[in-house]
Amino acid sequence: MKPTAKLEGSVGEICKELKKQEEAQDGLLRLSREIVRGCALAIKAVHAGEKKNAEKELVAVVEMVKKARGGDRDLEHVVMQAYQEFAEAEILMAVLEKRQLPTHSELGIPFESYLLGLCDSIGELRREMLEQLKKGKKREAERYFGEMNAIYEAMLPIRFSNSLLPNFRRKQDVARMQVEHARSELLR
């Protein structure tokens, strides 16, 4: 027996495992792109006042997220952005429909993606607020601002290092600026 026989066998097994992981990753990358695309279409439909189209897109996205969650073990990092976009779209839809905001467990996604999606939803809510102001619907604009502000304030206690929550503090700062700008835009 060669002195490297065990090593070659071990490397061969590692290669088989890495091949499986690579295939899983490739599938998740494709699914991630579809989720992001579906969320973008849903958000665009919301802003265009096409609620039915937004709902239709989100129904499809929910199924894709379930599929991704079923195969993301040890590969969550590959689909974190997609989960974040999903959270953002679902939060926007909940505000539009005057429902309670969904939790990360209700959406079935990791809390890290959920928190980043919450931060990003503030910008989308500001956009809706501005649309309502353009239409002369100040009361509705105030409702969107109230939701933005409530989301931002709910996240204030979250103060952890970037190593635990990558990008959160930066997004939280951007959310704060969005709320401040929205407040001044509402008072004009």
MARFIZA-957492 format. One record per residue: residue number from 1; residue in one letter; x, y, z of N, C-alpha, C in turn. Coordinates in steps of 0.2 Angstrom, whole numbers, m for minus. Layout:
% residues N
[site NUM, A, [X, Y, Z], [X, Y, Z], [X, Y, Z]] ...
***
This chain:
% residues 188
[site 1, M, [4, m6, 0], [0, 0, 0], [4, 6, 0]] [site 2, K, [3, 11, m4], [6, 17, m5], [6, 21, 2]] [site 3, P, [11, 25, 4], [10, 29, 10], [5, 34, 10]] [site 4, T, [3, 36, 3], [m2, 42, 3], [m9, 39, 1]] [site 5, A, [m10, 32, 2], [m16, 29, 0], [m22, 32, 4]] [site 6, K, [m21, 33, 10], [m27, 35, 15], [m28, 43, 13]] [site 7, L, [m23, 46, 12], [m23, 53, 10], [m27, 54, 4]] [site 8, E, [m26, 50, m1], [m29, 50, m8], [m36, 49, m7]] [site 9, G, [m38, 44, m3], [m45, 42, m2], [m49, 48, 2]] [site 10, S, [m45, 51, 7], [m48, 56, 10], [m50, 62, 6]] [site 11, V, [m45, 64, 2], [m46, 69, m3], [m51, 68, m8]] [site 12, G, [m52, 62, m10], [m57, 60, m15], [m64, 61, m12]] [site 13, E, [m65, 59, m5], [m71, 60, m2], [m72, 67, m1]] [site 14, I, [m67, 71, 1], [m68, 78, 1], [m71, 81, m5]] [site 15, C, [m68, 79, m11], [m70, 82, m17], [m77, 80, m19]] [site 16, K, [m79, 74, m17], [m86, 72, m18], [m91, 77, m14]] [site 17, E, [m89, 78, m8], [m93, 82, m4], [m93, 90, m6]] [site 18, L, [m87, 92, m9], [m87, 99, m11], [m91, 99, m18]] [site 19, K, [m91, 94, m22], [m95, 94, m28], [m102, 94, m26]] [site 20, K, [m105, 91, m21], [m112, 91, m19], [m113, 98, m17]] [site 21, Q, [m109, 101, m13], [m110, 108, m10], [m110, 113, m16]] [site 22, E, [m105, 112, m21], [m105, 116, m27], [m112, 116, m31]] [site 23, E, [m114, 110, m32], [m121, 109, m35], [m126, 113, m31]] [site 24, A, [m126, 112, m25], [m132, 115, m20], [m131, 123, m21]] [site 25, Q, [m125, 125, m21], [m123, 132, m21], [m126, 135, m28]] [site 26, D, [m124, 132, m33], [m127, 134, m40], [m134, 134, m40]] [site 27, G, [m138, 129, m37], [m145, 130, m37], [m148, 135, m33]] [site 28, L, [m144, 137, m27], [m146, 142, m23], [m145, 149, m26]] [site 29, L, [m140, 149, m30], [m138, 156, m33], [m144, 157, m39]] [site 30, R, [m146, 152, m42], [m151, 153, m47], [m157, 155, m44]] [site 31, L, [m159, 152, m39], [m165, 153, m35], [m165, 160, m32]] [site 32, S, [m159, 162, m29], [m158, 168, m26], [m160, 174, m31]] [site 33, R, [m157, 173, m37], [m158, 178, m42], [m166, 179, m44]] [site 34, E, [m169, 173, m44], [m176, 173, m45], [m180, 176, m40]] [site 35, I, [m178, 175, m34], [m181, 178, m28], [m181, 186, m28]] [site 36, V, [m174, 188, m29], [m173, 195, m30], [m177, 198, m35]] [site 37, R, [m177, 195, m41], [m181, 198, m47], [m189, 198, m45]] [site 38, G, [m191, 193, m42], [m198, 193, m40], [m200, 198, m35]] [site 39, C, [m195, 199, m30], [m196, 204, m25], [m196, 211, m28]] [site 40, A, [m192, 212, m33], [m191, 219, m36], [m198, 220, m40]] [site 41, L, [m200, 215, m44], [m206, 216, m47], [m212, 217, m43]] [site 42, A, [m212, 214, m37], [m218, 215, m32], [m217, 222, m29]] [site 43, I, [m211, 225, m28], [m211, 232, m25], [m212, 237, m30]] [site 44, K, [m210, 235, m37], [m212, 240, m42], [m219, 240, m43]] [site 45, A, [m223, 234, m42], [m230, 234, m43], [m233, 238, m37]] [site 46, V, [m231, 238, m31], [m234, 241, m26], [m233, 249, m27]] [site 47, H, [m227, 251, m29], [m227, 258, m31], [m231, 261, m37]] [site 48, A, [m232, 256, m41], [m237, 258, m47], [m244, 257, m45]] [site 49, G, [m246, 255, m39], [m253, 255, m37], [m256, 248, m40]] [site 50, E, [m252, 243, m41], [m254, 237, m44], [m254, 232, m39]] [site 51, K, [m258, 232, m34], [m258, 228, m28], [m259, 220, m30]] [site 52, K, [m263, 219, m35], [m264, 212, m37], [m258, 209, m40]] [site 53, N, [m255, 213, m44], [m248, 210, m47], [m243, 209, m42]] [site 54, A, [m243, 214, m37], [m238, 213, m31], [m239, 207, m27]] [site 55, E, [m246, 205, m26], [m248, 199, m22], [m246, 193, m26]] [site 56, K, [m247, 193, m32], [m246, 188, m37], [m238, 186, m37]] [site 57, E, [m234, 191, m37], [m227, 190, m37], [m225, 187, m30]] [site 58, L, [m227, 190, m25], [m225, 188, m18], [m227, 180, m17]] [site 59, V, [m233, 178, m20], [m235, 171, m19], [m230, 167, m22]] [site 60, A, [m227, 169, m28], [m222, 165, m31], [m216, 165, m27]] [site 61, V, [m214, 171, m24], [m208, 172, m21], [m208, 167, m14]] [site 62, V, [m214, 167, m11], [m214, 163, m5], [m212, 156, m6]] [site 63, E, [m215, 153, m12], [m213, 146, m13], [m206, 146, m15]] [site 64, M, [m203, 150, m18], [m195, 150, m19], [m191, 151, m13]] [site 65, V, [m194, 155, m8], [m190, 155, m2], [m190, 149, 2]] [site 66, K, [m196, 146, 2], [m197, 139, 5], [m192, 134, 2]] [site 67, K, [m192, 134, m4], [m187, 129, m8], [m180, 131, m6]] [site 68, A, [m178, 137, m6], [m171, 139, m4], [m170, 137, 3]] [site 69, R, [m174, 138, 8], [m173, 137, 15], [m172, 129, 16]] [site 70, G, [m176, 125, 11], [m175, 118, 12], [m168, 116, 9]] [site 71, G, [m164, 120, 6], [m158, 117, 4], [m152, 122, 5]] [site 72, D, [m153, 127, 10], [m147, 131, 11], [m143, 129, 17]] [site 73, R, [m144, 123, 20], [m139, 121, 26], [m132, 123, 24]] [site 74, D, [m129, 126, 28], [m122, 128, 28], [m120, 133, 22]] [site 75, L, [m126, 135, 18], [m125, 139, 12], [m129, 146, 13]] [site 76, E, [m132, 147, 19], [m136, 153, 20], [m133, 159, 17]] [site 77, H, [m127, 160, 17], [m124, 166, 15], [m125, 167, 7]] [site 78, V, [m126, 162, 4], [m127, 162, m3], [m134, 166, m5]] [site 79, V, [m139, 165, 0], [m146, 168, m2], [m148, 173, 3]] [site 80, M, [m143, 176, 7], [m145, 181, 12], [m148, 187, 9]] [site 81, Q, [m145, 189, 4], [m148, 195, 0], [m155, 194, m2]] [site 82, A, [m156, 188, m5], [m163, 186, m7], [m168, 187, m2]] [site 83, Y, [m166, 184, 4], [m170, 184, 10], [m171, 191, 12]] [site 84, Q, [m166, 195, 12], [m167, 202, 14], [m172, 206, 9]] [site 85, E, [m172, 204, 3], [m176, 207, m2], [m183, 205, m1]] [site 86, F, [m184, 198, 1], [m190, 196, 3], [m193, 199, 9]] [site 87, A, [m189, 200, 14], [m192, 203, 20], [m194, 210, 18]] [site 88, E, [m190, 214, 14], [m192, 221, 12], [m199, 221, 9]] [site 89, A, [m200, 216, 4], [m206, 216, 0], [m212, 214, 4]] [site 90, E, [m211, 210, 9], [m217, 207, 13], [m218, 213, 18]] [site 91, I, [m213, 216, 21], [m215, 222, 25], [m218, 228, 22]] [site 92, L, [m216, 229, 16], [m220, 234, 12], [m227, 233, 11]] [site 93, M, [m228, 226, 9], [m235, 224, 7], [m239, 224, 14]] [site 94, A, [m236, 222, 19], [m240, 222, 26], [m242, 230, 27]] [site 95, V, [m238, 234, 27], [m239, 241, 28], [m245, 244, 23]] [site 96, L, [m244, 242, 17], [m249, 244, 12], [m256, 241, 14]] [site 97, E, [m256, 235, 16], [m262, 232, 18], [m265, 233, 25]] [site 98, K, [m261, 237, 28], [m262, 239, 35], [m263, 233, 40]] [site 99, R, [m258, 228, 39], [m258, 222, 43], [m252, 223, 48]] [site 100, Q, [m252, 218, 53], [m246, 218, 57], [m240, 216, 53]] [site 101, L, [m234, 219, 55], [m228, 217, 51], [m226, 210, 53]] [site 102, P, [m224, 206, 47], [m222, 199, 49], [m216, 199, 53]] [site 103, T, [m215, 194, 56], [m209, 192, 60], [m204, 188, 56]] [site 104, H, [m198, 188, 58], [m193, 184, 54], [m195, 176, 54]] [site 105, S, [m198, 174, 60], [m200, 167, 60], [m206, 166, 56]] [site 106, E, [m211, 171, 55], [m217, 170, 51], [m214, 169, 44]] [site 107, L, [m209, 173, 42], [m207, 173, 35], [m202, 167, 34]] [site 108, G, [m200, 164, 39], [m196, 158, 38], [m189, 160, 36]] [site 109, I, [m186, 165, 38], [m180, 167, 36], [m175, 169, 42]] [site 110, P, [m169, 169, 41], [m164, 171, 46], [m165, 178, 49]] [site 111, F, [m164, 179, 55], [m165, 186, 58], [m161, 191, 55]] [site 112, E, [m155, 189, 53], [m150, 194, 50], [m153, 197, 44]] [site 113, S, [m155, 193, 39], [m158, 195, 33], [m165, 199, 35]] [site 114, Y, [m168, 197, 40], [m174, 201, 41], [m173, 208, 44]] [site 115, L, [m168, 209, 48], [m166, 215, 51], [m164, 220, 45]] [site 116, L, [m160, 217, 40], [m158, 221, 35], [m163, 223, 30]] [site 117, G, [m168, 219, 29], [m174, 220, 26], [m178, 225, 29]] [site 118, L, [m179, 225, 36], [m182, 230, 39], [m179, 237, 38]] [site 119, C, [m173, 238, 38], [m169, 244, 37], [m171, 246, 30]] [site 120, D, [m171, 242, 25], [m172, 244, 18], [m179, 246, 17]] [site 121, S, [m184, 243, 21], [m191, 244, 20], [m192, 252, 21]] [site 122, I, [m188, 255, 26], [m189, 262, 27], [m189, 266, 21]] [site 123, G, [m184, 265, 17], [m183, 268, 11], [m189, 268, 6]] [site 124, E, [m192, 261, 6], [m198, 260, 1], [m204, 264, 4]] [site 125, L, [m204, 264, 11], [m210, 267, 14], [m210, 275, 13]] [site 126, R, [m203, 277, 13], [m203, 285, 12], [m205, 286, 5]] [site 127, R, [m203, 282, 0], [m205, 283, m7], [m213, 283, m8]] [site 128, E, [m216, 278, m4], [m223, 278, m4], [m226, 285, m1]] [site 129, M, [m223, 287, 5], [m225, 293, 8], [m225, 299, 3]] [site 130, L, [m219, 299, m1], [m218, 305, m5], [m224, 304, m11]] [site 131, E, [m225, 298, m13], [m231, 297, m18], [m237, 300, m16]] [site 132, Q, [m239, 299, m9], [m245, 301, m6], [m245, 308, m6]] [site 133, L, [m239, 311, m4], [m239, 319, m4], [m240, 322, m10]] [site 134, K, [m237, 319, m16], [m238, 321, m22], [m246, 321, m24]] [site 135, K, [m249, 316, m22], [m256, 315, m23], [m261, 320, m19]] [site 136, G, [m258, 323, m14], [m261, 328, m10], [m265, 324, m4]] [site 137, K, [m262, 318, m3], [m265, 313, 3], [m261, 314, 9]] [site 138, K, [m261, 319, 12], [m257, 320, 18], [m258, 315, 23]] [site 139, R, [m264, 313, 25], [m265, 309, 30], [m262, 302, 29]] [site 140, E, [m263, 300, 23], [m260, 293, 21], [m252, 294, 21]] [site 141, A, [m249, 299, 19], [m242, 301, 19], [m240, 300, 27]] [site 142, E, [m244, 303, 31], [m242, 303, 38], [m242, 296, 41]] [site 143, R, [m247, 292, 38], [m247, 285, 40], [m241, 281, 38]] [site 144, Y, [m238, 282, 32], [m232, 279, 30], [m226, 281, 34]] [site 145, F, [m226, 288, 36], [m221, 290, 40], [m221, 287, 47]] [site 146, G, [m227, 287, 49], [m228, 283, 56], [m225, 276, 56]] [site 147, E, [m226, 273, 51], [m224, 266, 50], [m216, 266, 50]] [site 148, M, [m213, 270, 46], [m206, 271, 45], [m203, 272, 52]] [site 149, N, [m206, 277, 55], [m203, 279, 62], [m203, 273, 67]] [site 150, A, [m209, 270, 67], [m210, 264, 71], [m205, 259, 70]] [site 151, I, [m204, 257, 64], [m199, 252, 62], [m192, 254, 65]] [site 152, Y, [m190, 260, 63], [m184, 263, 65], [m183, 263, 73]] [site 153, E, [m188, 265, 76], [m188, 265, 84], [m187, 258, 86]] [site 154, A, [m191, 254, 83], [m191, 247, 86], [m184, 244, 85]] [site 155, M, [m180, 246, 80], [m173, 243, 79], [m168, 247, 84]] [site 156, L, [m169, 252, 87], [m164, 256, 91], [m161, 252, 96]] [site 157, P, [m164, 247, 99], [m160, 244, 104], [m155, 239, 101]] [site 158, I, [m155, 238, 95], [m150, 233, 92], [m144, 237, 91]] [site 159, R, [m139, 235, 95], [m132, 238, 95], [m127, 232, 96]] [site 160, F, [m125, 229, 91], [m121, 224, 91], [m115, 225, 86]] [site 161, S, [m110, 222, 87], [m104, 223, 82], [m105, 220, 75]] [site 162, N, [m102, 223, 71], [m102, 221, 63], [m101, 214, 62]] [site 163, S, [m97, 211, 67], [m95, 204, 66], [m101, 199, 67]] [site 164, L, [m106, 202, 71], [m112, 198, 73], [m117, 200, 68]] [site 165, L, [m118, 206, 66], [m123, 208, 61], [m120, 212, 56]] [site 166, P, [m116, 209, 51], [m113, 213, 46], [m118, 218, 42]] [site 167, N, [m116, 224, 41], [m119, 229, 37], [m125, 232, 41]] [site 168, F, [m127, 229, 47], [m133, 232, 50], [m132, 239, 52]] [site 169, R, [m127, 241, 56], [m126, 248, 58], [m126, 253, 53]] [site 170, R, [m123, 251, 47], [m123, 256, 41], [m130, 257, 39]] [site 171, K, [m134, 251, 38], [m141, 252, 36], [m145, 255, 41]] [site 172, Q, [m144, 254, 47], [m147, 257, 52], [m146, 265, 52]] [site 173, D, [m140, 267, 50], [m139, 274, 50], [m142, 277, 44]] [site 174, V, [m142, 273, 38], [m146, 275, 32], [m153, 276, 34]] [site 175, A, [m156, 271, 37], [m163, 272, 39], [m165, 278, 43]] [site 176, R, [m160, 279, 48], [m161, 285, 52], [m161, 292, 47]] [site 177, M, [m157, 292, 43], [m157, 298, 38], [m163, 298, 34]] [site 178, Q, [m166, 292, 32], [m172, 292, 28], [m178, 295, 32]] [site 179, V, [m178, 293, 39], [m183, 295, 43], [m183, 303, 44]] [site 180, E, [m177, 305, 45], [m176, 312, 46], [m178, 316, 40]] [site 181, H, [m176, 314, 34], [m178, 317, 28], [m185, 317, 27]] [site 182, A, [m188, 311, 28], [m195, 310, 28], [m199, 315, 32]] [site 183, R, [m197, 316, 38], [m200, 320, 43], [m200, 328, 40]] [site 184, S, [m194, 330, 38], [m194, 337, 35], [m198, 337, 29]] [site 185, E, [m198, 332, 24], [m203, 332, 18], [m210, 333, 20]] [site 186, L, [m212, 329, 26], [m219, 329, 28], [m221, 336, 31]] [site 187, L, [m216, 340, 33], [m218, 346, 36], [m218, 352, 31]] [site 188, R, [m216, 351, 25], [m216, 356, 20], [m222, 359, 19]] 
***
